[in-house]
Amino acid sequence: MRRLRDYISGAVGVAVCHDVVVTETAIPEKHPWHVPRLITAWAVAAVFGVMVTLWVPGEARFQWLALAVGVSTLVTFALQLGTAQRVGFISRTSFSVAGSVVVIAIIDGIGVLLGR
């Protein structure tokens, strides 16, 4: 019991238990978000959203918006795979795809409000 109490009451950086030195482990860094790649994926989604809103008539718009989301998803996968970094891939990809869907939905909502 004495050793456990010595360890708990030790210094923040280093704790000494009789003849054993225990060092504090470093906190792992969070995975980088690769923000320029996220912005690029959202910009591609915005371009496709604007093109669909401007050039596709109302009754066929849903199919073209689904295609725009699909192309944006493929662009996102390509951009995120291009980082060659496994850590955080699912988080970055899902955040990017969700952002692309939101961007396309906002652009289409504005188009509907403006009567396009």
N, C-alpha and C positions, 0 to 999 in steps of 0.2 A: 504494500500500500504506500510505502514511503516513496517509491520510484514514481508512481503515478502522480502523487502530489507534487513532487519536484518538477515533473514535466509540465504540469498545468500551471504552476506558478513561475515558470521560466520566463526569460525575456521574449519579446515579440519576434525578433529575427532568429534567435538561436536559443534552444532549450537544452540544458545539460542534465543528464541523469547519471549520476556517479561518474562512470568512465566512458559513457556513450554520448556523442554529440548528435542531436537531431536538428537538421536545418529545415527551415520552412520552404516548401516547394513553391516554385514560381506559378503565378496564375496564368493559365494559357490565354493567349490573345484571342479575341473574337475574330470570326472570319470576316474578311473584307467584303463589302457589298458590291464592289465594282460599279459604283454609281454611274459612270459614263456609259456603261453597257446597259444599265436599266433605262437611262434617259434615251439612248438610241432605240431600244425596243419600243418605248412609248412614243417616240417621234415617228417610227415606222407605222405604228398603230394609228397615230393621228393623221398621217398622210393617207392611209387606206380609208379611214373613216370619212375624211373630207371628200375623197374621190367618190366613194359610194354615195354619200349624201348629195353631192352635186350632180352626178351623172346617171344615177339609177332611179327609175320611176318608183313610186310608192309601193306597188304590189309586189315587185321583185326585190325590194330592198332587204328583207329579212335574210334571204339566201345569200346575198352579196355581203351582208354584215357578218354572217357566219363564216363565209370564206375569208373575210378580212381578219377575223379573230383567229382562224386557223393559220393563216400566213404569219400573223404576228406571233403566234405560238412557235411556229417553226423558226422564225428569226430569233426569238428568245432562246430556244434550245441551241441554235448555232452560236449565238453570242456567249452564252454561259458555258458551253462546251469548249469554246475558244480560250477560256481562262485556264483550262487544264488544272483546276483546283477542285478537289473532291469535297472539301469541308464547306458546308453551307450551300451546296448545289441545289438541294430541294427548296430551301428557304428562298434563295435568290430567284430561282425559276418560278416558283409559285407567286412570289411577290410581283415579279415582272409580268407574268401572264394576267394576274388579277388587275394590275395597273393598266395593261393594254385593254382589257375588257371595259374597265371604267372609262378610259379615254374615248373608246369607240362609242360607248353608250352616251356619254356627255355630248359628243359631237352629233350623234344621231338625234338626241333629244333637242338640241339647239336647232337642228334642221327641221324637225317636226314643228317646233314652235314658230319657226320662220315660214312654214308652209312649203318646204321643199319636198 
